[in-house]
Amino acid sequence: MIILLCSLLAWPVSIPSGITDIIESDEVASAVSVVQAFQDANRVLTETEEYYLGRSVAAFMLTGHEADWNPGRTAYLNLLGTALAGYSPRPFTYGGYRFVMLNSPEVNAMACPGGLIFITRGLSDLAENEDQLAAILAHEIAHVVLAHGVGAVSSAKMTAAWTTLGTETARHLGSRETREMVESYGDIVSEITETIITTGYGRNAERSADSLAVHILADAGYSPMALALVLDRMATGSGTQGFWKTHPSPADRAAWIRSVIATSGLSEPSAADIARRTERFMQRFRNAESHQEQPEPPQPRGEPSRGGSPGSGRG
Amino acid sequence: MKTAVLLLLSVVLFSTADDIQVGGMATVKIRDQHLFPRPVHYAQPITEVAFGTEVNVVDSQGAWYKVQIPGGVQGWLHSTSLTGAVLSRGSAGGEQDPDMIMLAGRGFNADVEASYAQGKDLRFDLVDRMEEIRTSPEDVGAFLAEGGLIDDEPQAEGRPR
């Protein structure tokens, strides 16, 4: 199996000792399969193209939801997320990772291509400590690493984009090539947004993201079991929107995560270390309301299109 | 073992590694990238290197490359920050090499975004605000140390990835 994988992936480095068990474990094989699909589906999308697509998807998110710009909470969220991303296979993206909380009771989180990540207040309320908040962010970072957003775009739309990108020779706005490129761009943005908000990535992609997330958590020193614990809390609730519409059942995911942790032999941090981090989580995130709030500025042109579903506002 | 999994995925996912050679040249493909004194993401950077900077690759360790930037300063960059495409030297893949398209500023870019945004009431201003959030590597290091996730001692930090 190792030889097969190395041939498929043209692995340019020697195999570290102990990697046999890793490659043969189901969850990593699943992740590698997704990686290969990523390479096949996105071979012409560059770092900067993913960045611009992600910005446009994020613009939909920020048009339909009010963001929480509390400076203390935002700084804490970005320290935590950036620290975690550094332990992922993709620690840096063109525009960098950014994390913002949305003032919504809905239980959800959204990862835009390139690293712009949103978590709703409803989901963050389920986290009892820093390790559980880290688990939520690690799952979203995993979606960015595995390029699930651009990977969800249909092959027909990607082919149209490849054709345009492949023949593009000028940057003059108004040219036929540019018009076609803008159309392809809009189609792809719409499809990614639709996937994130409405349809979800699917069971296999979520499993891959969960598998990668627990490895990121463990490598950073956080509790890999924290992701299962958050999902346990989710499993006690119910709904038809947000998370419940786009993700497999939390109970199934929690069971999957526990099997990944067991087969990978991932260890837990000490209770003392978790408690130490919980203290700052309570001070700097959960109880950060006392900081001076910075409200969102009004929309610079026209009337704000707040209140509607971001997906319904696609142009 | 867990580090090996992530290293495997890093190499497989973003395999600029197979077209970046020690002794050769590479190009920075990340905006506002930091040059690190050690192969870790939370060390206080030596300096910043801009997108498109062409560097000499002098060494490698795991998924990190030691590079020399114009002016002679050396430091470490992660493989996901680099491409083997070098605009000043062309590419074996020609002009249609995706990374050559990127380095030339073509493909989906700011002009395409601006054209797409015309007539839509989308909050790109808030996306810009989101991108203004800055989190420095040294602050990340302090955050990790405060949380008991890394040792305070710099010589104990090095877990090359």
Boltz contact constraints between the chains, C-beta under 6 A:
constraints:
  - contact:
      token1: [A, 9]
      token2: [B, 12]
      max_distance: 6.0
  - contact:
      token1: [A, 12]
      token2: [B, 17]
      max_distance: 6.0
  - contact:
      token1: [A, 12]
      token2: [B, 18]
      max_distance: 6.0
  - contact:
      token1: [A, 16]
      token2: [B, 4]
      max_distance: 6.0
  - contact:
      token1: [A, 18]
      token2: [B, 1]
      max_distance: 6.0
  - contact:
      token1: [A, 19]
      token2: [B, 4]
      max_distance: 6.0
  - contact:
      token1: [A, 22]
      token2: [B, 5]
      max_distance: 6.0
  - contact:
      token1: [A, 28]
      token2: [B, 5]
      max_distance: 6.0
  - contact:
      token1: [A, 35]
      token2: [B, 12]
      max_distance: 6.0
  - contact:
      token1: [A, 35]
      token2: [B, 13]
      max_distance: 6.0
  - contact:
      token1: [A, 44]
      token2: [B, 98]
      max_distance: 6.0
  - contact:
      token1: [A, 46]
      token2: [B, 98]
      max_distance: 6.0
  - contact:
      token1: [A, 46]
      token2: [B, 102]
      max_distance: 6.0
  - contact:
      token1: [A, 46]
      token2: [B, 107]
      max_distance: 6.0
  - contact:
      token1: [A, 47]
      token2: [B, 29]
      max_distance: 6.0
  - contact:
      token1: [A, 48]
      token2: [B, 102]
      max_distance: 6.0
  - contact:
      token1: [A, 49]
      token2: [B, 107]
      max_distance: 6.0
  - contact:
      token1: [A, 49]
      token2: [B, 108]
      max_distance: 6.0
  - contact:
      token1: [A, 52]
      token2: [B, 108]
      max_distance: 6.0
  - contact:
      token1: [A, 52]
      token2: [B, 113]
      max_distance: 6.0
  - contact:
      token1: [A, 55]
      token2: [B, 127]
      max_distance: 6.0
  - contact:
      token1: [A, 58]
      token2: [B, 127]
      max_distance: 6.0
  - contact:
      token1: [A, 59]
      token2: [B, 122]
      max_distance: 6.0
  - contact:
      token1: [A, 59]
      token2: [B, 123]
      max_distance: 6.0
  - contact:
      token1: [A, 59]
      token2: [B, 124]
      max_distance: 6.0
  - contact:
      token1: [A, 59]
      token2: [B, 127]
      max_distance: 6.0
  - contact:
      token1: [A, 62]
      token2: [B, 123]
      max_distance: 6.0
  - contact:
      token1: [A, 62]
      token2: [B, 126]
      max_distance: 6.0
  - contact:
      token1: [A, 63]
      token2: [B, 122]
      max_distance: 6.0
  - contact:
      token1: [A, 63]
      token2: [B, 123]
      max_distance: 6.0
  - contact:
      token1: [A, 78]
      token2: [B, 133]
      max_distance: 6.0
  - contact:
      token1: [A, 78]
      token2: [B, 135]
      max_distance: 6.0
  - contact:
      token1: [A, 79]
      token2: [B, 135]
      max_distance: 6.0
  - contact:
      token1: [A, 79]
      token2: [B, 143]
      max_distance: 6.0
  - contact:
      token1: [A, 82]
      token2: [B, 135]
      max_distance: 6.0
  - contact:
      token1: [A, 82]
      token2: [B, 140]
      max_distance: 6.0
  - contact:
      token1: [A, 83]
      token2: [B, 140]
      max_distance: 6.0
  - contact:
      token1: [A, 83]
      token2: [B, 143]
      max_distance: 6.0
  - contact:
      token1: [A, 83]
      token2: [B, 144]
      max_distance: 6.0
  - contact:
      token1: [A, 86]
      token2: [B, 41]
      max_distance: 6.0
  - contact:
      token1: [A, 89]
      token2: [B, 6]
      max_distance: 6.0
  - contact:
      token1: [A, 89]
      token2: [B, 9]
      max_distance: 6.0
  - contact:
      token1: [A, 89]
      token2: [B, 10]
      max_distance: 6.0
  - contact:
      token1: [A, 89]
      token2: [B, 13]
      max_distance: 6.0
  - contact:
      token1: [A, 90]
      token2: [B, 80]
      max_distance: 6.0
  - contact:
      token1: [A, 91]
      token2: [B, 41]
      max_distance: 6.0
  - contact:
      token1: [A, 91]
      token2: [B, 78]
      max_distance: 6.0
  - contact:
      token1: [A, 92]
      token2: [B, 30]
      max_distance: 6.0
  - contact:
      token1: [A, 92]
      token2: [B, 78]
      max_distance: 6.0
  - contact:
      token1: [A, 92]
      token2: [B, 80]
      max_distance: 6.0
  - contact:
      token1: [A, 92]
      token2: [B, 81]
      max_distance: 6.0
  - contact:
      token1: [A, 94]
      token2: [B, 30]
      max_distance: 6.0
  - contact:
      token1: [A, 94]
      token2: [B, 31]
      max_distance: 6.0
  - contact:
      token1: [A, 98]
      token2: [B, 130]
      max_distance: 6.0
  - contact:
      token1: [A, 98]
      token2: [B, 133]
      max_distance: 6.0
  - contact:
      token1: [A, 100]
      token2: [B, 130]
      max_distance: 6.0
  - contact:
      token1: [A, 165]
      token2: [B, 107]
      max_distance: 6.0
  - contact:
      token1: [A, 166]
      token2: [B, 96]
      max_distance: 6.0
  - contact:
      token1: [A, 168]
      token2: [B, 106]
      max_distance: 6.0
  - contact:
      token1: [A, 173]
      token2: [B, 111]
      max_distance: 6.0
  - contact:
      token1: [A, 181]
      token2: [B, 112]
      max_distance: 6.0
  - contact:
      token1: [A, 182]
      token2: [B, 112]
      max_distance: 6.0
  - contact:
      token1: [A, 182]
      token2: [B, 115]
      max_distance: 6.0
  - contact:
      token1: [A, 182]
      token2: [B, 116]
      max_distance: 6.0
  - contact:
      token1: [A, 185]
      token2: [B, 108]
      max_distance: 6.0
  - contact:
      token1: [A, 185]
      token2: [B, 112]
      max_distance: 6.0
  - contact:
      token1: [A, 185]
      token2: [B, 116]
      max_distance: 6.0
  - contact:
      token1: [A, 186]
      token2: [B, 116]
      max_distance: 6.0
  - contact:
      token1: [A, 215]
      token2: [B, 2]
      max_distance: 6.0
  - contact:
      token1: [A, 215]
      token2: [B, 5]
      max_distance: 6.0
  - contact:
      token1: [A, 215]
      token2: [B, 6]
      max_distance: 6.0
  - contact:
      token1: [A, 218]
      token2: [B, 2]
      max_distance: 6.0
  - contact:
      token1: [A, 219]
      token2: [B, 2]
      max_distance: 6.0
  - contact:
      token1: [A, 219]
      token2: [B, 3]
      max_distance: 6.0
  - contact:
      token1: [A, 219]
      token2: [B, 6]
      max_distance: 6.0
  - contact:
      token1: [A, 221]
      token2: [B, 149]
      max_distance: 6.0
  - contact:
      token1: [A, 273]
      token2: [B, 148]
      max_distance: 6.0
  - contact:
      token1: [A, 276]
      token2: [B, 148]
      max_distance: 6.0
  - contact:
      token1: [A, 277]
      token2: [B, 147]
      max_distance: 6.0
  - contact:
      token1: [A, 300]
      token2: [B, 125]
      max_distance: 6.0
  - contact:
      token1: [A, 302]
      token2: [B, 121]
      max_distance: 6.0
  - contact:
      token1: [A, 305]
      token2: [B, 121]
      max_distance: 6.0
  - contact:
      token1: [A, 315]
      token2: [B, 120]
      max_distance: 6.0
